[in-house]
Amino acid sequence: MAYIDYNIVDEFPFECEFYRMTIDESKPLDQQVEEKVVVHATKCDITEASHTASSNFISAKWSVYFPFDKTNEEVVVRNGDMFTANMYGIEVNGKVVGVFPSHLGGVTVYIQDTDV
């Protein structure tokens, strides 16, 4: 039987970024290129929600959990934003397909794999 010491478990062990790809139209035309704009960087936890496999690739969906202070913050992550994180050396990248804040002070975000 395995025992888990919850005193040493980190609730949010990973660093992640939610970002949007935008073009800064205030720049001169020859300098207007699509750029990554980080909208939220935070600690998080990541779990695989589901995956599908074919003969050519595996597509995954992820559940991402992160804290937020509901009295001082607004959830700035939106459907369509992009996500990136490193989970024990595995890159997790995807598109936000659902954002669900909780009254208890956390947010659950569903990510669809974009590496297919």
Buried (B, 14 or more C-beta within 10 A) or exposed (E): EEEEEEEEEEEBEBEBBBBBEEEEEEEEEEEEEEEEEEBBEBBBBBEEEEEEEEEEEEBBBBBBBBBBEBEEEEBEBEEEBBBBBEBEEEEBBBBBEEBEBEEEEBBEBBBBBEEE
